[in-house]
Amino acid sequence: MKALLFCVAITMVVDVFAENCPNNNVATECMSFQCSFGYYKECVNQICTCNNCMTQQDCTSNAAGLPNCNRQWHCVDNLCRCY
């Protein structure tokens, strides 16, 4: 019973702190959500999240804000990755 109550409590806390965007409107539904430098807010599966690219051009044009890459930057799953 204690385990069940603990799980319910954790779920409630996570639900309170997880900012969602059911209408896919980042500007109004993710207002208190903060992203690190070089990232932008986006609504993914109705959850506010931070991404840093939509295309490979986003990665190559923002290379100054990214760590050194000894290969080439690619946009994979909305994150710049060095491959």
C-alpha positions in Angstrom: 0.0 0.0 0.0 2.9 2.4 0.8 4.4 1.6 -2.6 1.2 2.5 -4.3 0.9 5.8 -2.5 4.5 6.6 -3.3 3.9 5.9 -7.0 0.8 8.1 -7.0 2.7 10.9 -5.2 5.6 10.7 -7.7 3.1 10.8 -10.6 1.4 13.9 -9.2 4.8 15.7 -8.7 5.9 14.8 -12.2 2.6 15.9 -13.7 2.8 19.2 -11.9 6.4 19.9 -13.1 6.0 18.6 -16.7 4.8 21.4 -18.8 2.6 20.2 -21.6 1.3 21.9 -24.8 -2.0 20.1 -25.7 -2.8 22.8 -28.3 0.7 22.7 -29.8 1.1 26.4 -29.1 4.7 26.9 -27.8 4.4 30.6 -27.4 1.6 30.5 -24.9 1.8 27.0 -23.4 5.6 26.8 -22.7 6.1 30.3 -21.3 7.8 29.2 -18.0 9.9 26.6 -19.8 13.5 27.7 -20.2 16.0 26.3 -22.8 19.8 26.6 -22.7 21.7 28.8 -25.1 21.5 27.6 -28.6 18.3 25.6 -28.1 14.8 26.6 -28.9 11.4 25.6 -27.5 9.3 23.1 -29.3 6.2 21.1 -28.6 6.9 17.3 -29.2 4.1 14.8 -28.5 2.3 17.6 -26.5 5.3 18.1 -24.2 7.4 21.3 -24.1 11.0 20.4 -24.9 14.2 22.0 -26.0 15.8 21.2 -29.4 18.7 22.8 -31.2 18.0 22.0 -34.9 15.3 21.3 -37.5 17.7 21.0 -40.5 21.4 20.3 -40.9 21.8 23.9 -41.9 20.8 24.8 -38.3 23.8 22.8 -37.1 26.3 24.1 -39.6 25.2 27.8 -39.1 25.4 27.5 -35.3 28.8 25.6 -35.3 30.4 28.4 -33.2 28.0 27.6 -30.4 28.7 23.9 -30.5 31.7 21.9 -29.3 34.4 21.0 -31.7 33.5 18.3 -34.2 36.2 16.3 -35.9 33.7 15.0 -38.5 30.5 16.8 -39.5 27.5 18.1 -37.7 24.1 16.5 -38.5 20.6 17.2 -37.2 19.3 13.9 -35.8 16.2 13.8 -33.6 16.2 17.6 -33.4 19.7 17.6 -31.9 23.0 18.5 -33.5 25.2 15.5 -33.4 28.8 15.0 -34.6 29.0 12.1 -37.0 
